Each structure stands twice: as C-alpha cells, then as structure tokens.
Amino acid sequence: MQLSGPKPEAGSAAPLEGDTRGLPFQWSLLAWAALVGILTGGAVVGFHYLLGFINNFLFGTLVEWVLDLVSVQQLDPATVEVFSAPDPDSGTPLKALLQLGLGGIGFLPPPPAPLPEPTPLPPIGPAGWLVSWPVVIAPLLGGVAVGLLRQLGRDLGPSLPSLMAMADGAAPALPRLPALRLLAASLSLGSGASLGPEGPSVESGGNLGLWVGLKGRLPPESQKALVAAGVAAGLAAGFKAPIAGVFFAFEGAYSAIPGRPSLRAVLVAAVASSLVTQLCLGDEPIFRLPAYEVRSPLELPLYLGLGLVASLMSWALVSLLAAGRSEPVQRRFARLPLWLVNGLGGLAVGVLALGFPQVLGVGYDTIEALLGSEGGVALTTLAALLVVKLLATGLSNATGFVGGGFAPALFLGAVLGNLYGQLLGAGGFGLPVAEPPAYAMVGMAAVLAGSARAPLTALLLLFELTHDIRIVLPLMAATGLSAVLVERWQGLADPGLLGPDPAEEERRQELAGLTVLEALEAEAPLVLSAGTTAREALRLLIKAHGHCLVVERDGWVIGVVTLIDLQRAISAGHGGGEVALEDCRRSDLLWLPKQANLAQLEDQLVPNGLRQVPVFDLIGPGPTQLPAGLPNNGLQAHALMGLASRDGMARALARQLNS
C-alpha cells in the first residue's frame, strides 16, 4: 500500500533515514565558528602581549633594579635585547640570559634585520652563580602572584575533557571567559615557569566555543563542534599552524566530535584565528628552522631509533606531569596556602636556573639555538639539560603554575634529537649522517607525538614550520613509532599535556568509586556456539532484543559479535548467511574482570565506540591496564557474569544521586 503524501520530483531521490545529504547546509554554525575563531585569536594576541610585558619587566627592569640596588652589577639597558647574540666573554649566565631573553611568547615583533643564523645557546655552567642570584627573584615573585590569583579566583575555568562533558550534558555547563586563565598563564610563563603557552590558548578557545554555543542556544552537537572549533583556533593561533590546529581538534583523546558540519566549523575557526594573529602579530614563524638535509635514504632506520628514544622521553614527561598532579602529592600541598606552594615552586625553578637558565620560560630561543648549532653544544651539557628541564617542568606543573606541556615536549625533543645526532655523527660513531639540527627537528615532533598522543598533529606542525617535503618520511617514522610505544606502555587512557582538569578528575574519581557490577545489564547475555550460522545468530539476537552476543567454543569464550557484525556478514552475499559465527568477529575481545570500576569501563567503551563489554568472575586483583584480547589462561564461559553497558553506567550514577 502506497503511503499518502507529496511525491518526490522526477530525477530526485528522497533522503534515506539517517542520511545527512538531504539536510540543509549549516550556514549559521559556520558563522558561530567564525566568531569563535575571531574571539580566540583576539584572546591569544592579548595573552602574548601581556606575557611579553611581564617577561620583559621581571627579567629586565626588575632584575636590573635589584642589581642596581645591591650594587652587584650595573647593566646598561641598551644591552638587554631579546634577539641579540650574547658575547661569549660577557661573564655570567644571568647577563647571557638577559641578552638572549626567554623567548617565551614566540610572537615578539621580528628584529629589524633578520639574523642569518639562530641565536647561539648561551653558556651553561656553574661560573658566575653568585652574581646571577637575582634570576631566582622573578620565578619566586611570579609564583606568589599566581598563587594569590588562584586563591582569590578559585576557578580558572574547565579544561577540555570537562568542556566536552558539559556540551554532552553529562556535567553542568559552566564555561568561563578566559581572562583569569590567561592572566595566570601570563604571570606563570612571564616569570619563568617551565611550561608552554599552548595549553591556556587551547583551553581558552574551548571555553569561548562552549560559551558562544550556550549564548546562541545551540543544540549539544553544535556546542561540541564549537568547542572543537575553539580548540583548533587556539592551537592555530598559538603556533601559527592552522592545519595542525584542525587535526588536533579531531585527534585529541578528549574528542568525540562526529560529522562533516563539525569539520567545516573547525576549518573556519582555525582560518579566522590565524588571520587575526597574522594581522596583529605578523606572519613570521615562531621558529626560524634551518634547511632540512637528507644525506641518504638509509638513514630512515636511524630515525626509527630516534622515535624509540623519543618514546622513552615522552613517557618520562607524561609520567612526571601525572605524578605531580596525583592525589598524594596534591594532598600534601593542600596543607599549605596556594601562594606559598606556588612561591616555593618558583623558588625551586629559579634555583635550577642558576646553572641552567635555558629551563626558564617556554624556551623557543633555546630550541632555535639547538636547531642552528651544528653539534657545538657538549654532549654532557645536553644530557644534563634534559634532566633539569624535566625536573623544572614537573615542579612548575605540580606547584600550580598555569601552562601547557607542548612547549616542554618540543624543547626536550630538540635537545634529545641534537644529542642523538651528535652521537651518530662526529661526536660519537662518526657515521655519515645529517647534521644534529636535522635530528633535533624530528626529535621535536617525535616527543610531542608520544606525549600528546597526537602523531598527525606533531607531524603536520613540524611540516608547517619547515615547509620541506623531504622531512615528511623521517617525521612519519619517528612520530608514529613514538606514539605507538607510549600508548602500548600506558594504555589508551591519556593523562594529557594541557594541565590538570579538577572537574574531570573529580568525575573520574566518582566513577572509580563504583564497581563494574553496578553497570551490568539485567538480562543474561546471549551465548552461542562458534559454529552457529550468522543468520541463525541474528534471528536469536533480534528475538532477545540485544545488541551483541558472546561466542564460545568448547566452554571457552573466544569473542563478542555485535548486531552490525552479523548484518555485514549476511550482506556480503554468496552464502554470507552460512558464515560461522566465529568468522564474524571484527576485532579483539575487550572485556573486564569483576574487580574493575566504572572509570575503567568508560575507558573500554568510549575510545572503541562500544555499547557493551563482557564482565568475568576472575580471581585476583583488578587490572592495572585495560585488557584486550584473550589472556594466556583463557576465559571460561561459566565465569561470564554479564554485559556492562553505557546505559548500565548511567543507571549506576543515577542510583548514586538518589541515594
């Protein structure tokens, strides 16, 4: 019987259910995304000007005034130039530091005459420690100021995981305009905290995206798209790399942003923010990178070795940042006032800077120096700088300074790559390889890829900075290997590089307090033999109103098959309905023991796009890493307790709210 209603015009097809091709183009979403990009670009421009002012005041005017007060050393203001090369005979690390500048903002106006070579690395060592003691003052004062600001403001606003939860409706929508966050970040980085500016830029863009979405009364999917647009705009403005910003918005572990409309919105926001920053701050790149040199295609295995070493450095950086944000450490710090904790952290960073002033601030100038020095920095100095930079970054993060981890990752990658290149070349094995700066560039991307779990973002970021197609193959090899190894060691859960997110950590702790048994479905799971045909299994699954079934062979569970898996097997044609059930499996078995909690259940469900996972009654403690595939001793079918699901997790949380 034909349904009544208007007939489609000849030559046209009515849109199928779920087909987005018949939907109207979302011009309004693109307009909102452009607004988010413009606002984010303006916020980043203001942030960098404020950061530059604080940086120049603390390490220029203030230190000069202190030195003049105590009559230790007289400095001519004309000698304090951000991009001037230090005199090797200038005497003290402090004077070299002042002449070099922190390079903390990356958007300082370009010098009147571009230098043919990047600024050399200033002297590192114990000489002149007593004379350079005023360098401790700036981080100390900056730490006290940041602590007071955090104590008065209390909340700097939600971070990216919380923003996505807010857009999804899983948490109250409370975005914050970024003024307080950017002020705290300017004080932190301007005073020498060993962090990066990209974290505050990206989080500010995300907050602006959700704020605009709420003000425009947009639906949740559009709000999530604007959060992603703000993330892309923040990274694009921070690094002058719009392509990398777009990929990071979709590659980040927090992201769950589907659909072509979101991609269009992200592209528009990245372009808008980049246009604002280029108009206000110029189009000079943040790094002046040397030309990449390829000696031989046979060097590719050596870049794989760099990827392996970079994965270890990434693991160390992420582990150190996570340890500083851990509950035991923060609980001890909570006994002291925030201003005192921040001040002590700044004091510790300042003490480290007495011998290694390069660890202060973002360190873009030091990266440029390493990229321009052809193996001129001693190997022992580079090795020591790796350790001190790691320690300074961990202290800055743990004690409450505001900033991100991208810049420290790039710094550590440049130092590590330069060290690795020297060891391969004239400083070690004497192999006919490219100069150390080439390995430093690849090391930057490899450490960033492993630390941020974003290999495509890291690859494209370095490619946008170098504009050299020849670097792509080594970048792909090193970044891919680094990211894979770090994920293998630490699992799919990403602790993140953009700083702590107290709201998200509180939500995760709430989930961790409930066992996975709270999320079991009431109905017993459908368990079928591996020899069952796909068509018969589909009939039984529809009859049971289920979404997936468990496959067993001789009393041992061998996998899980979903409704879509069965449909695909049958639709394959040519007897597809006679395919055995065990041949319908499309992925490794993901499961949990009964000792697991809801946080681990979420980590299994969300990244893999699953609705349900089986739970087994196994003897022993809960998993330290999420299990994937069959264990060595197998999974007995009688140990299956049921299926834990997204709906079951929602019911468990609802029961807790009503209790």
C-alpha positions as semicolon CSV with decimal commas, in nm:
position;residue;x (nm);y (nm);z (nm)
1;M;0,000;0,000;0,000
2;Q;0,142;0,335;-0,100
3;L;0,165;0,593;0,174
4;S;-0,003;0,928;0,113
5;G;0,199;1,244;0,086
6;P;0,380;1,455;-0,174
7;K;0,572;1,263;-0,433
8;P;0,935;1,342;-0,499
9;E;1,012;1,525;-0,819
10;A;1,130;1,327;-1,116
11;G;1,502;1,268;-1,116
12;S;1,535;1,323;-0,741
13;A;1,562;1,075;-0,460
14;A;1,414;1,119;-0,118
15;P;1,680;1,121;0,156
16;L;1,711;0,796;0,343
17;E;1,665;0,781;0,716
18;G;1,992;0,879;0,878
19;D;2,130;1,018;0,551
20;T;2,271;1,370;0,606
21;R;2,287;1,450;0,234
22;G;1,930;1,579;0,239
23;L;1,988;1,811;0,533
24;P;2,028;2,187;0,485
25;F;2,377;2,331;0,492
26;Q;2,451;2,478;0,834
27;W;2,549;2,831;0,744
28;S;2,465;2,952;1,096
29;L;2,712;2,707;1,253
30;L;2,989;2,840;1,027
31;A;2,906;3,195;1,135
32;W;2,925;3,096;1,500
33;A;3,255;2,916;1,432
34;A;3,399;3,227;1,265
35;L;3,301;3,428;1,573
36;V;3,474;3,172;1,798
37;G;3,786;3,192;1,582
38;I;3,795;3,572;1,592
39;L;3,741;3,582;1,968
40;T;4,006;3,315;2,028
41;G;4,256;3,490;1,801
42;G;4,198;3,819;1,984
43;A;4,240;3,647;2,321
44;V;4,567;3,484;2,213
45;V;4,700;3,816;2,081
46;G;4,622;3,987;2,410
47;F;4,773;3,695;2,601
48;H;5,103;3,716;2,417
49;Y;5,134;4,091;2,450
50;L;5,068;4,065;2,825
51;L;5,313;3,776;2,852
52;G;5,581;3,977;2,673
53;F;5,526;4,276;2,901
54;I;5,552;4,066;3,219
55;N;5,855;3,880;3,084
56;N;6,042;4,199;2,995
57;F;5,954;4,364;3,324
58;L;6,056;4,078;3,552
59;F;6,374;3,976;3,371
60;G;6,467;4,323;3,257
61;T;6,353;4,614;3,471
62;L;6,313;4,423;3,799
63;V;6,643;4,232;3,785
64;E;6,824;4,544;3,671
65;W;6,674;4,736;3,962
66;V;6,775;4,465;4,211
67;L;7,129;4,452;4,079
68;D;7,150;4,827;4,096
69;L;7,011;4,824;4,449
70;V;7,264;4,578;4,584
71;S;7,546;4,725;4,369
72;V;7,649;4,385;4,242
73;Q;7,648;4,466;3,873
74;Q;7,545;4,760;3,655
75;L;7,359;4,677;3,337
76;D;7,316;4,917;3,051
77;P;6,951;4,893;2,938
78;A;7,069;4,910;2,579
79;T;7,237;4,571;2,620
80;V;6,915;4,393;2,715
81;E;6,794;4,289;2,371
82;V;6,561;3,997;2,318
83;F;6,722;3,872;1,998
84;S;7,080;3,996;2,037
85;A;7,354;3,737;2,044
86;P;7,538;3,710;2,376
87;D;7,905;3,792;2,396
88;P;8,098;3,478;2,489
89;D;8,312;3,691;2,719
90;S;8,016;3,862;2,891
91;G;8,087;3,673;3,211
92;T;7,771;3,548;3,379
93;P;7,483;3,322;3,281
94;L;7,247;3,594;3,401
95;K;7,381;3,851;3,160
96;A;7,364;3,596;2,879
97;L;7,009;3,519;2,985
98;L;6,912;3,885;2,979
99;Q;7,071;3,937;2,640
100;L;6,910;3,627;2,496
101;G;6,566;3,678;2,654
102;L;6,330;3,399;2,745
103;G;6,174;3,376;2,403
104;G;5,863;3,294;2,598
105;I;5,599;3,427;2,369
106;G;5,705;3,336;2,019
107;F;5,516;3,634;1,878
108;L;5,762;3,910;1,966
109;P;5,798;4,160;1,682
110;P;6,068;4,045;1,440
111;P;6,411;4,207;1,469
112;P;6,490;4,497;1,235
113;A;6,735;4,284;1,038
114;P;6,678;3,905;1,033
115;L;6,973;3,711;1,160
116;P;7,130;3,468;0,913
117;E;7,167;3,211;1,189
118;P;6,956;3,148;1,502
119;T;7,080;3,285;1,831
120;P;7,360;3,071;1,980
121;L;7,298;2,884;2,302
122;P;7,427;3,089;2,598
123;P;7,692;2,945;2,828
124;I;7,577;2,682;3,077
125;G;7,770;2,601;3,389
126;P;7,843;2,693;3,747
127;A;8,053;3,000;3,668
128;G;7,900;3,319;3,798
129;W;7,634;3,160;4,019
130;L;7,678;3,410;4,299
131;V;7,650;3,703;4,060
132;S;7,340;3,561;3,889
133;W;7,136;3,506;4,207
134;P;6,873;3,769;4,111
135;V;6,739;3,529;3,848
136;V;6,567;3,349;4,136
137;I;6,357;3,653;4,222
138;A;6,136;3,656;3,912
139;P;6,009;3,294;3,942
140;L;5,959;3,342;4,316
141;L;5,754;3,660;4,276
142;G;5,565;3,514;3,982
143;G;5,479;3,204;4,184
144;V;5,345;3,409;4,474
145;A;5,137;3,622;4,234
146;V;4,992;3,316;4,057
147;G;4,914;3,151;4,392
148;L;4,731;3,462;4,517
149;L;4,539;3,484;4,189
150;R;4,433;3,120;4,212
151;Q;4,342;3,163;4,578
152;L;4,124;3,465;4,504
153;G;3,976;3,345;4,176
154;R;3,942;2,982;4,289
155;D;3,835;2,851;3,948
156;L;4,016;2,930;3,623
157;G;3,750;2,752;3,420
158;P;3,702;2,397;3,292
159;S;3,955;2,216;3,078
160;L;3,890;2,026;2,757
161;P;3,752;1,695;2,893
162;S;3,511;1,886;3,118
163;L;3,406;2,111;2,830
164;M;3,312;1,811;2,617
165;A;3,121;1,658;2,909
166;M;2,938;1,990;2,953
167;A;2,848;2,008;2,584
168;D;2,722;1,649;2,606
169;G;2,504;1,729;2,905
170;A;2,697;1,495;3,139
171;A;2,802;1,790;3,359
172;P;2,657;2,136;3,435
173;A;2,755;2,380;3,160
174;L;2,978;2,635;3,333
175;P;3,229;2,774;3,081
176;R;3,444;3,069;3,185
177;L;3,564;3,360;2,978
178;P;3,942;3,322;2,958
179;A;4,058;3,649;3,117
180;L;4,157;3,497;3,453
181;R;4,318;3,189;3,296
182;L;4,524;3,397;3,053
183;L;4,633;3,637;3,326
184;A;4,751;3,347;3,543
185;A;4,930;3,193;3,243
186;S;5,097;3,525;3,161
187;L;5,226;3,556;3,516
188;S;5,339;3,193;3,515
189;L;5,524;3,192;3,185
190;G;5,642;3,551;3,210
191;S;5,809;3,476;3,544
192;G;5,988;3,170;3,406
193;A;5,767;2,867;3,476
194;S;5,883;2,576;3,262
195;L;5,555;2,528;3,075
196;G;5,406;2,633;2,741
197;P;5,152;2,888;2,614
198;E;4,952;2,645;2,400
199;G;4,760;2,494;2,694
200;P;4,599;2,822;2,804
201;S;4,540;2,918;2,438
202;V;4,363;2,592;2,353
203;E;4,160;2,580;2,674
204;S;4,059;2,943;2,632
205;G;3,940;2,867;2,280
206;G;3,739;2,571;2,407
207;N;3,575;2,779;2,680
208;L;3,491;3,051;2,430
209;G;3,342;2,791;2,197
210;L;3,110;2,649;2,462
211;W;3,025;2,999;2,591
212;V;2,924;3,112;2,241
213;G;2,727;2,790;2,189
214;L;2,532;2,845;2,511
215;K;2,468;3,212;2,437
216;G;2,343;3,117;2,092
217;R;2,119;2,843;2,241
218;L;2,266;2,589;2,002
219;P;2,197;2,213;2,034
220;P;2,454;1,987;2,206
221;E;2,608;1,860;1,881
222;S;2,667;2,218;1,765
223;Q;2,812;2,307;2,107
224;K;3,059;2,020;2,077
225;A;3,150;2,141;1,729
226;L;3,219;2,491;1,863
227;V;3,435;2,351;2,145
228;A;3,639;2,172;1,879
229;A;3,647;2,492;1,673
230;G;3,783;2,682;1,974
231;V;4,049;2,414;2,030
232;A;4,162;2,436;1,667
233;A;4,159;2,816;1,680
234;G;4,369;2,819;1,997
235;L;4,639;2,589;1,861
236;A;4,635;2,756;1,518
237;A;4,687;3,097;1,678
238;G;4,944;2,972;1,929
239;F;5,173;2,806;1,675
240;K;5,064;2,986;1,357
241;A;4,981;2,641;1,226
242;P;4,614;2,622;1,119
243;I;4,642;2,275;0,962
244;A;4,789;2,124;1,278
245;G;4,517;2,300;1,480
246;V;4,243;2,137;1,271
247;F;4,391;1,791;1,312
248;F;4,443;1,834;1,686
249;A;4,076;1,921;1,733
250;F;3,981;1,577;1,599
251;E;4,285;1,379;1,714
252;G;4,285;1,475;2,082
253;A;4,190;1,195;2,321
254;Y;3,912;1,412;2,468
255;S;3,745;1,447;2,130
256;A;3,420;1,278;2,032
257;I;3,313;1,510;1,750
258;P;3,143;1,344;1,454
259;G;3,018;1,473;1,123
260;R;3,114;1,696;0,833
261;P;2,946;2,007;0,981
262;S;3,194;1,992;1,271
263;L;3,486;1,969;1,028
264;R;3,365;2,275;0,840
265;A;3,324;2,469;1,165
266;V;3,675;2,372;1,279
267;L;3,826;2,481;0,948
268;V;3,651;2,819;0,958
269;A;3,758;2,885;1,319
270;A;4,122;2,792;1,251
271;V;4,137;3,022;0,949
272;A;3,972;3,310;1,137
273;S;4,205;3,287;1,439
274;S;4,515;3,256;1,218
275;L;4,406;3,563;1,022
276;V;4,365;3,766;1,343
277;T;4,707;3,667;1,478
278;Q;4,882;3,733;1,148
279;L;4,722;4,076;1,116
280;C;4,812;4,172;1,474
281;L;5,142;3,991;1,524
282;G;5,283;3,941;1,177
283;D;5,336;3,625;0,979
284;E;5,689;3,548;1,097
285;P;5,714;3,181;1,207
286;I;5,775;3,114;1,574
287;F;6,087;2,912;1,486
288;R;6,349;3,000;1,229
289;L;6,436;2,649;1,123
290;P;6,736;2,553;0,910
291;A;6,700;2,378;0,577
292;Y;6,650;2,006;0,625
293;E;6,927;1,794;0,477
294;V;6,894;1,436;0,352
295;R;7,225;1,254;0,328
296;S;7,088;0,910;0,241
297;P;6,756;0,721;0,245
298;L;6,942;0,461;0,450
299;E;6,916;0,699;0,747
300;L;6,549;0,607;0,795
301;P;6,629;0,323;1,044
302;L;6,828;0,577;1,245
303;Y;6,519;0,798;1,266
304;L;6,327;0,494;1,389
305;G;6,588;0,468;1,663
306;L;6,522;0,832;1,745
307;G;6,150;0,751;1,764
308;L;6,226;0,475;2,016
309;V;6,436;0,707;2,233
310;A;6,175;0,982;2,198
311;S;5,904;0,747;2,323
312;L;6,104;0,698;2,643
313;M;6,135;1,073;2,685
314;S;5,761;1,115;2,618
315;W;5,681;0,851;2,877
316;A;5,906;1,023;3,131
317;L;5,746;1,364;3,068
318;V;5,387;1,238;3,086
319;S;5,459;1,025;3,394
320;L;5,625;1,316;3,571
321;L;5,335;1,551;3,495
322;A;5,083;1,290;3,611
323;A;5,281;1,228;3,931
324;G;5,280;1,599;4,010
325;R;4,901;1,610;3,970
326;S;4,846;1,288;4,166
327;E;4,627;1,289;4,475
328;P;4,905;1,210;4,730
329;V;5,120;1,500;4,609
330;Q;4,833;1,748;4,586
331;R;4,700;1,641;4,926
332;R;5,033;1,734;5,086
333;F;5,040;2,065;4,900
334;A;4,683;2,137;5,014
335;R;4,807;2,177;5,372
336;L;4,982;2,500;5,268
337;P;4,837;2,822;5,125
338;L;4,832;2,834;4,745
339;W;5,057;3,138;4,731
340;L;5,320;2,960;4,940
341;V;5,310;2,641;4,729
342;N;5,341;2,841;4,408
343;G;5,614;3,056;4,556
344;L;5,817;2,754;4,665
345;G;5,777;2,606;4,318
346;G;5,903;2,928;4,162
347;L;6,195;2,935;4,404
348;A;6,291;2,580;4,309
349;V;6,274;2,660;3,937
350;G;6,482;2,973;3,996
351;V;6,749;2,772;4,178
352;L;6,768;2,530;3,885
353;A;6,801;2,828;3,652
354;L;7,115;2,946;3,832
355;G;7,312;2,686;3,641
356;F;7,071;2,626;3,353
357;P;6,888;2,948;3,263
358;Q;6,756;2,777;2,948
359;V;6,493;2,591;3,154
360;L;6,313;2,917;3,231
361;G;6,003;3,001;3,035
362;V;5,885;2,845;2,712
363;G;6,233;2,808;2,565
364;Y;6,171;2,886;2,199
365;D;6,504;3,072;2,176
366;T;6,690;2,770;2,311
367;I;6,516;2,549;2,055
368;E;6,626;2,784;1,778
369;A;6,980;2,779;1,915
370;L;6,986;2,399;1,912
371;L;6,847;2,392;1,561
372;G;7,121;2,630;1,447
373;S;7,421;2,487;1,632
374;E;7,597;2,221;1,427
375;G;7,690;1,998;1,717
376;G;7,852;2,282;1,908
377;V;7,693;2,207;2,246
378;A;7,871;1,950;2,462
379;L;7,702;1,612;2,497
380;T;7,722;1,619;2,876
381;T;7,562;1,963;2,879
382;L;7,273;1,844;2,663
383;A;7,222;1,536;2,881
384;A;7,217;1,749;3,196
385;L;6,978;1,996;3,033
386;L;6,733;1,711;2,962
387;V;6,724;1,614;3,329
388;V;6,698;1,970;3,460
389;K;6,425;2,066;3,211
390;L;6,221;1,759;3,308
391;L;6,257;1,847;3,675
392;A;6,171;2,214;3,622
393;T;5,862;2,121;3,417
394;G;5,743;1,874;3,680
395;L;5,788;2,129;3,959
396;S;5,612;2,404;3,764
397;N;5,317;2,180;3,688
398;A;5,284;2,027;4,035
399;T;5,301;2,352;4,230
400;G;5,021;2,523;4,040
401;F;5,173;2,731;3,761
402;V;4,940;2,766;3,463
403;G;5,059;2,642;3,125
404;G;5,072;2,350;2,886
405;G;5,310;2,070;2,802
406;F;5,355;2,116;2,427
407;A;5,645;2,361;2,456
408;P;5,839;2,148;2,709
409;A;5,785;1,847;2,481
410;L;5,926;2,041;2,184
411;F;6,218;2,163;2,398
412;L;6,303;1,813;2,521
413;G;6,269;1,677;2,168
414;A;6,508;1,936;2,027
415;V;6,768;1,866;2,297
416;L;6,726;1,490;2,263
417;G;6,745;1,500;1,884
418;N;7,056;1,719;1,888
419;L;7,219;1,483;2,136
420;Y;7,121;1,179;1,927
421;G;7,251;1,338;1,608
422;Q;7,585;1,423;1,766
423;L;7,624;1,067;1,895
424;L;7,563;0,929;1,546
425;G;7,793;1,180;1,379
426;A;8,125;1,336;1,459
427;G;8,067;1,337;1,836
428;G;8,022;0,960;1,858
429;F;8,009;0,684;1,596
430;G;8,125;0,905;1,311
431;L;7,853;0,793;1,069
432;P;7,793;0,997;0,751
433;V;7,456;1,129;0,864
434;A;7,278;1,463;0,856
435;E;7,380;1,737;1,097
436;P;7,236;1,734;1,453
437;P;6,976;2,008;1,379
438;A;6,802;1,769;1,137
439;Y;6,763;1,513;1,414
440;A;6,660;1,789;1,654
441;M;6,367;1,882;1,427
442;V;6,248;1,522;1,403
443;G;6,301;1,475;1,777
444;M;6,071;1,768;1,849
445;A;5,787;1,603;1,658
446;A;5,855;1,257;1,800
447;V;5,848;1,364;2,166
448;L;5,538;1,578;2,106
449;A;5,362;1,290;1,928
450;G;5,426;1,049;2,213
451;S;5,345;1,296;2,488
452;A;5,026;1,437;2,338
453;R;4,914;1,111;2,170
454;A;4,875;1,317;1,854
455;P;5,118;1,194;1,585
456;L;4,935;1,362;1,296
457;T;4,929;1,695;1,479
458;A;5,301;1,673;1,556
459;L;5,387;1,570;1,201
460;L;5,185;1,850;1,042
461;L;5,308;2,107;1,293
462;L;5,673;2,045;1,202
463;F;5,589;2,025;0,833
464;E;5,411;2,363;0,852
465;L;5,713;2,510;1,027
466;T;5,971;2,371;0,783
467;H;5,775;2,378;0,452
468;D;6,008;2,096;0,340
469;I;5,854;1,783;0,188
470;R;6,176;1,587;0,241
471;I;6,128;1,585;0,619
472;V;5,791;1,407;0,599
473;L;5,918;1,049;0,575
474;P;6,151;1,071;0,879
475;L;5,877;1,256;1,069
476;M;5,621;0,986;0,992
477;A;5,855;0,708;1,101
478;A;5,965;0,870;1,427
479;T;5,631;1,017;1,536
480;G;5,434;0,703;1,457
481;L;5,672;0,476;1,648
482;S;5,688;0,711;1,946
483;A;5,309;0,741;1,975
484;V;5,254;0,366;1,938
485;L;5,509;0,274;2,203
486;V;5,381;0,525;2,459
487;E;5,025;0,403;2,404
488;R;5,144;0,044;2,444
489;W;5,310;0,124;2,777
490;Q;5,042;0,347;2,924
491;G;4,723;0,215;2,766
492;L;4,454;0,412;2,587
493;A;4,384;0,645;2,881
494;D;4,556;0,975;2,806
495;P;4,669;1,176;3,112
496;G;4,707;1,478;2,886
497;L;4,962;1,754;2,840
498;L;4,738;2,057;2,874
499;G;4,735;2,070;3,251
500;P;4,512;1,937;3,529
501;D;4,135;1,933;3,498
502;P;3,998;1,920;3,856
503;A;3,635;1,883;3,747
504;E;3,715;1,591;3,517
505;E;3,937;1,428;3,778
506;E;3,657;1,458;4,034
507;R;3,413;1,295;3,790
508;R;3,660;1,015;3,721
509;Q;3,710;0,956;4,093
510;E;3,335;0,927;4,130
511;L;3,330;0,662;3,857
512;A;3,626;0,482;4,011
513;G;3,433;0,454;4,338
514;L;3,171;0,228;4,176
515;T;3,237;-0,131;4,065
516;V;3,162;-0,251;3,716
517;L;2,899;-0,486;3,864
518;E;2,680;-0,178;3,915
519;A;2,658;-0,138;3,537
520;L;2,558;-0,495;3,443
521;E;2,253;-0,536;3,224
522;A;1,959;-0,709;3,394
523;E;1,920;-0,961;3,113
524;A;2,160;-1,251;3,085
525;P;2,385;-1,225;2,777
526;L;2,318;-1,442;2,474
527;V;2,593;-1,707;2,448
528;L;2,614;-1,907;2,125
529;S;2,846;-2,172;1,990
530;A;3,116;-2,069;1,745
531;G;2,964;-2,299;1,483
532;T;2,627;-2,122;1,477
533;T;2,548;-1,962;1,143
534;A;2,535;-1,586;1,117
535;R;2,170;-1,588;1,004
536;E;2,058;-1,805;1,296
537;A;2,258;-1,591;1,541
538;L;2,094;-1,277;1,400
539;R;1,747;-1,427;1,448
540;L;1,821;-1,519;1,809
541;L;1,976;-1,180;1,885
542;I;1,673;-0,994;1,746
543;K;1,444;-1,218;1,948
544;A;1,645;-1,139;2,263
545;H;1,633;-0,761;2,187
546;G;2,011;-0,750;2,227
547;H;2,293;-0,557;2,065
548;C;2,572;-0,815;2,093
549;L;2,630;-1,179;2,180
550;V;2,915;-1,385;2,325
551;V;3,082;-1,656;2,116
552;E;3,210;-1,969;2,288
553;R;3,389;-2,284;2,177
554;D;3,412;-2,593;2,398
555;G;3,323;-2,390;2,706
556;W;3,574;-2,109;2,642
557;V;3,479;-1,758;2,533
558;I;3,656;-1,657;2,211
559;G;3,493;-1,325;2,127
560;V;3,198;-1,091;2,106
561;V;2,991;-1,026;1,792
562;T;2,766;-0,722;1,755
563;L;2,443;-0,680;1,561
564;I;2,626;-0,480;1,294
565;D;2,888;-0,755;1,257
566;L;2,614;-1,006;1,180
567;Q;2,443;-0,774;0,932
568;R;2,769;-0,720;0,745
569;A;2,840;-1,093;0,728
570;I;2,497;-1,168;0,584
571;S;2,502;-0,871;0,344
572;A;2,835;-0,986;0,199
573;G;2,635;-1,217;-0,033
574;H;2,718;-1,551;-0,192
575;G;2,613;-1,757;0,105
576;G;2,708;-1,498;0,362
577;G;2,428;-1,620;0,584
578;E;2,607;-1,955;0,618
579;V;2,920;-1,797;0,761
580;A;3,009;-1,940;1,101
581;L;2,968;-1,710;1,398
582;E;3,338;-1,721;1,487
583;D;3,420;-1,573;1,145
584;C;3,201;-1,268;1,214
585;R;3,440;-1,127;1,476
586;R;3,588;-0,799;1,358
587;S;3,813;-0,702;1,650
588;D;3,991;-0,831;1,958
589;L;3,782;-0,917;2,257
590;L;3,758;-0,628;2,502
591;W;3,647;-0,735;2,849
592;L;3,678;-0,654;3,220
593;P;3,707;-0,856;3,543
594;K;3,451;-0,804;3,816
595;Q;3,710;-0,611;4,023
596;A;3,714;-0,328;3,767
597;N;3,541;0,005;3,824
598;L;3,324;0,231;3,612
599;A;3,617;0,454;3,515
600;Q;3,783;0,151;3,353
601;L;3,453;0,060;3,190
602;E;3,435;0,407;3,037
603;D;3,793;0,368;2,909
604;Q;3,693;0,047;2,731
605;L;3,365;0,177;2,589
606;V;3,435;0,532;2,470
607;P;3,763;0,507;2,271
608;N;3,645;0,190;2,098
609;G;3,292;0,311;2,022
610;L;3,132;0,016;2,206
611;R;2,799;-0,008;2,385
612;Q;2,871;-0,319;2,594
613;V;3,165;-0,526;2,719
614;P;3,153;-0,867;2,893
615;V;3,247;-0,898;3,260
616;F;3,409;-1,214;3,401
617;D;3,441;-1,353;3,752
618;L;3,816;-1,397;3,777
619;I;4,026;-1,450;4,087
620;G;4,282;-1,181;4,155
621;P;4,320;-0,803;4,174
622;G;4,173;-0,561;3,925
623;P;4,359;-0,479;3,603
624;T;4,640;-0,226;3,608
625;Q;4,596;-0,193;3,231
626;L;4,282;-0,239;3,029
627;P;4,265;-0,598;2,897
628;A;4,241;-0,658;2,522
629;G;4,228;-0,998;2,359
630;L;4,220;-1,336;2,529
631;P;4,452;-1,389;2,829
632;N;4,701;-1,675;2,824
633;N;4,484;-1,891;3,051
634;G;4,167;-1,814;2,852
635;L;3,821;-1,704;2,965
636;Q;3,580;-1,979;3,071
637;A;3,220;-1,937;2,965
638;H;3,086;-2,020;3,311
639;A;3,284;-1,726;3,454
640;L;3,083;-1,479;3,240
641;M;2,878;-1,259;3,473
642;G;2,703;-1,041;3,216
643;L;2,742;-0,739;2,992
644;A;2,829;-0,396;3,133
645;S;2,697;-0,113;2,916
646;R;2,677;0,263;2,875
647;D;2,313;0,255;2,987
648;G;2,408;0,049;3,289
649;M;2,675;0,302;3,382
650;A;2,418;0,582;3,355
651;R;2,178;0,388;3,578
652;A;2,452;0,330;3,836
653;L;2,528;0,703;3,853
654;A;2,156;0,783;3,877
655;R;2,117;0,542;4,168
656;Q;2,408;0,709;4,345
657;L;2,249;1,053;4,300
658;N;1,921;0,929;4,450
659;S;2,084;0,753;4,744
